[in-house]
Amino acid sequence: MTEYAGAFQKDFVPVALEGQNLKLVPLDKYVKVKYVEQLPVQIVNFGAIAAGATSANNVITQTQMQDTEVGQFRIAPLDDVEITVRQLGATTRFVSRLNTYLLDGHTDIGSNMSEIFVYKDNAPTFDVRNPGTVNINLSRIIISGFRYVIEELSEVPDKYTAVPVLGYGEKKLV
């Protein structure tokens, strides 16, 4: 069992190329990449948010994939907002025992700290908070990514790249 270079590289590059394999964690599924394409940069605006308020459970449809696809995305705020990322509803990403790490104005689109993977149509949801003391009219994020067309493998391949497609502890897809 050998891995390729892996996810979360400094440069935003595909985690696998055509003919290479992915392990979808925590699902323990192995897939072969049939096709890779870069997706255009998207800017998503969550609209006006009052001072100290949160716009909750925003689904970004641009990150939903087909049943035979995996998406690799990097996300960063363009405005003074704090973003909490969840996958499959309630499971928060970027957490430790006592802290939830937010994507905020210090998060660069080139940062590997903002990288997420999406399998099928299980797009993440975002809570977007205005941490300021004044209302804001724009609460935008920028998304960049890659799309992988995949086929499921029946056996564990010799080489693969492990990518987290769900939050920790989730084994079922809805």
N, C-alpha and C positions, 0 to 999 in steps of 0.2 A: 504494500500500500504506500504509494508515493504521491505527494501533492505537487501540482504546478506552483508557480509563484504565489498565487493566492489572492484573496480579496484585500481590500483596504490598502492598496499601493499608494505611494505618494502621488504619482501621476495618475490621472483618470484614464485608464486603459481597460479594454475588455479583460475580464477575468479568465476567459477561455476563448479559443479560436475554433473555427470549424474543424470537426473531427476530434476535439478534445472533450473531456468529461467533467461534469459537475456532480458534487454530492450536495443534495438539498437538506440542510440541517434545520430543525431537528427531525425531519421526516424520514431520514435514512433512505432516501430515494437517490438513485444514480441515473444520470441522463447524459446522452451524447449531444453535443452541439452540432446542429445541421447547418445553421446560418446565423451570422452576426451582422447587426446593422446599428450604426449610431443614430440616435433619435435627435431631432432638432431641439434646441434650447426652448423651453417654455417658461413664460412668466404667468403666474397665477395670482390674482388679486382677491383677497378675502373681504375687501371693502372696508368701510369705516368701522372703527372699534373705539368705544368710549375709554377714557382714562381708567386704567386699572382693570378693565373688563377683558373677558375671554370669549372668542368665537370658537365654540367647541364642536368636535366630531365632524370636521370638514373632510370629505372624501375627495381625493384628487383623481379624477377619472383618467387623467393623462398617464397615470401609473398602473392602470388596470391592463392585464395581459390576457391573451387567449389561453385556452387549456393546454396548448403545446408550447408555451412560452415562459421564459423567465426574464424579468427586467432588472437591470442594475442602474441605480439612480444616485445622484448626488443632489442635495437640496441645500439652499441657503436663503436666508431672508435678505430682501433688498431694503426693507424699511425697519424702523425701530420696533421690532416685535420679538417675542420669545415663542418658540415652537416646541411643543411636546409631540412626539411621534408615537403612534400606537399601530400595532398590526393585529388584525382580526379582533377589532373592538377594544377590549379592555387591557390587553397586555402592552405595557409601556416599554418602548425601546430606550436604549442608552441609560440604563439604571445601574446603580450599585445598591448595597444594603440600605444606605441611608440617604441616597440622593438620586434625583432625576436630573440628568444632564439635558439642558435645553439647547436648541439651535437658536443663536441670537446674532446680534450685529458683529460679533467676533468670529462667526462661522463664515469661512470663505467657500465659494462653490468648488474650489480646487481642493478643499480639505477632505482627506479621507475619513474624517470624523463624522461626516454627514452622509455616509454611503449606506444605502439600504437596498435590499433585494426583494423582488415581488414575484411570486409564483402564481400563475393563473390570474384570476380576477380578484385576488385577496389584497387589494390596494390598502395602503396604510391610511389612517385617519390622523388629522392634525388638529391640535388645540392651538390657536393663535392668540397670544395674550399681548395686550398693550401695557408695557410696564411703566409707561410715562404718567405724568400728571395732567396731560392735556389730551383731548380727543385727537385721533388721527383719521384722515380720510382714505389713506392707502395702507394696506397691509399685504405687501406682495412678497412672494418667494420666487426663486429661479430654480428650475429643474433641468438637469442634463442627464442623458442616459444612453444605455445600450439595450437592444432587444436581442434575445437569443431564442431561435426556434430550436426545439429540442425533441428527442425521442427517448422514452424510458428504456433503461437497460435492465435485463433480467438477472445479470450477475454483477458483482462488484468488480469494477475495472482496476487494472494495475496502477493507473495514474488518474488523479482527479483534483479538482479545486473545490474545497468545501465553502459553501456560501450559506449564511443564515437567512432563510426565507420567512421565518416566523419569530416571534418573541420566545424567550426561554420557557420551556415546559409545555408548549403547545404541540400536540401531535396530530390534531384533527383539522381538516379543512372543511369549511362550511360551503 
